[in-house]
């Protein structure tokens, strides 16, 4: 005898386990049921079934004994053969608490269309059908892509996704760019404050773009790495990560500063200029890396998306810091000479 029981389905967006994604309107048969009765069920009641990829063979106690594919049932010419004689007993099953990612792995690695779900006692509860498996797979792929890109989907009430409206995207991005404009104006004012120094040592102006670029480049690298690390590992050890980044910044700063110092010495043959450029670049790279590493942590704690907020703000803070370090170093070293 083949029976049909009621559906149990939940909305996919809220599903995290097999129990949330499974359905139970599937054809079931006892081991002693013959294939003729199973074929009759499929021909008369197929429209009432939520899934007909397999026939699930259930014993009297409700345990899953085996499965039959529709192809096996329809291709068998002997209608007297029982389900128990031709069923497959090497089963791949999931429990109600199995995570949805595991369901996709089970289906793909074993080449099955649907994953049966049984409880701890082995009682058959239902199946996760192929369409749910595809939707889970699509969802997980999108989630992984966003994580690798550093997009946080649970940072605040509104965040940037591929489904965000134009209004939401403008509201989430524009304020930080406005902050960048204000910060750029402050940086211009800072340069103007050292106008007398630049008029006396005009060559210092030549290295402003290099100083700003190098600090921004180092900061951008650190920013991308910390955001991706935070997305991939929510339990990231922040203290050890920060200390490692500072160590890396010291080495990068030493190499970049030494190279800049040698280049300026060869080009302008001014030892003081060489010392100013090299030492300033060393300090500015360390400061930029520290800013770019701390900023995403701060924004995440304040419930802002680090992927959106960090770039504009960290960049302008880094630029202002770099200029302040450069000109302060220049004032100190030129003052020592005179």
C-alpha positions, 0 to 999 in steps of 0.5 A: 500500500502506498500512502501520501501524507501532508506537506511540511514546507517553510519559506526558504529565506528563513531556512537554515537546516534540512527541517526548514527546507524539506517537504513530505508530500512524496510517494511512499511504499512498503517493502512488500508493495509490488511495482504495479501498485506503485505505477498506478499511484504515479499515474493517478496521483502524481499531481498531488505529490510535491516530489516524484524523483524517488519512491521511498520504501518505508517499513511498518515502524516508519523507518526508511529501508530503501529508495527506488528511482522513477526510472527503475519503476517504469522500466521494470517489465515485471509488475509483480516484483516488490519494492523490497526486492529492487530497492537501493539500501545504500542510503544517503540521509540527513537529519532535521538539524543538518545545515543547508550547506551540508545538504548541497554537499550530500546531493552533489557528491553522491549524485542524488536529486533529493536528500531524504531526512530521518530523525535520530530514531531513523523515522522517515520525515520527508525529503529536501527536493532538488529545487530547494537544493538548487536555491540553497546552492545559489544562496550560498554561492552568492553569500560566499562571493559577498564574503570574499568581497567583504560585503557584510549582510548583517552589520546594520539595518540597511546594507549594500547587496545586489538587490538594494534599491538605488535610494538605499545605495545612494544613502549608504555611500554618499555621506562617506564621499561627502566626508571625503570632500570635507577631508580633502578641503582640510588637507588642502588647508594643511598644505596651505599652512606650510606655504612658507616652508614650500616656498623656501624648499619648493622641491618638497612639493614634488614628493607630495603625490608620492607620499600620499600615493604610497600611504594610500596604497599600503592602507588600501591593501590592509583595508581589503585584507582586514575586511575580507578576514572579518567576513570570512572569520567572525571570530578573528583574533583582532589583537594578534591580527593588528600586531601582525599588520603593524609588523608588516607595515614596519618592513614595508615602510623601511623598504619603501622609505629607503628606496624613496630616500635613495631615489631622491638623493640620486635625483636631487643630491640633497641629503636633507631632502632624502632624509625627510622623504625616507623617514616621512614615508616610513612613518606614514605607511605605518600610520596608514596601515594602522588606520586602515586596520582599525577603521573597519573594526570601529565601523562594524562595532558602530553598525556601519558596513565596513566595505562602504564606510572604510574606504573614503574615511580611512583614505582621507584620514590617512592623507591628512596624517601623511601630510602632517607627518611629511611637513612636520618632519620637514620643519624639524629637520630643516630647523635643525640644519639652520 
